[in-house]
Amino acid sequence: MQTKSRKTLTFIARIALLAATAAILMIFEFPLPFIAPTFYELDFSELPVLIGAFSMGPLAGVLIELIKVLLNLLINGTDTAFVGELANFIMGCAFVVPAGIIYKFYKTKSGALVAMLSGTIFMAISAYFLNAYLLIPTYSKFLPIEQIISMGKEILPVVSTVEKLALYCVVPFNFVKGVLISAITFVLYKHIHRLLDKIS
């Protein structure tokens, strides 16, 4: 049986490992130009974060998410005046916190599927409001809003406003991201969970 201090050290070690892995994965980004403007880039850094939220709870997921973003800032700095980093943190939490809460009470395969689907939907909905009313208007200080909208219009002619850009481009982008990360997590979780159990 582990002592309290031993459990704390184990918790910290697991958080550090998953956050470092997430920060490394965050480096490898790629756009989905058929869905959203190319400044929206997909990475798989939420994979270790979601695994952490499943294995240690939603609070652990938030800690891993925060450390991941801070590590990435130390490694790469920012070229968006922290707008991109803030977006990554908020959207990551919107994904892993609902998923982590649901899985905490329903630790079955079906529970995991419901948790990940709920997290994906919540992230996609949050993406609409966050992008339409905060992130895109803030990002427009670096790139004219008309140019941002025109980038969306090239993908879907129906895009004519910031709100439509968020609805028709950003929401599907985040939904695809959530589905991909959920699918990989569903396959890998048990294997990685066993590895984390060895850190004790």
Buried (B, 14 or more C-beta within 10 A) or exposed (E): EEEEEEEEBBBEEBBBBBBBBBBBBBEEEEBBEEBBBEEBBBBBBBBBBBBBBBBBBBEBBBBBBBBBBBBBEEEEEEEBEEBBBBBBBBBBBBBBBBBBBBBBEBEEEEBBBBBBBBBBBBBBBBBBEBBBEBBBEBBBEEBEBEEBBBBBBEBBEEBEEBBBBBBBBBBBBBBBBBBBBBEBBEEEBEEBEEEBEEEE
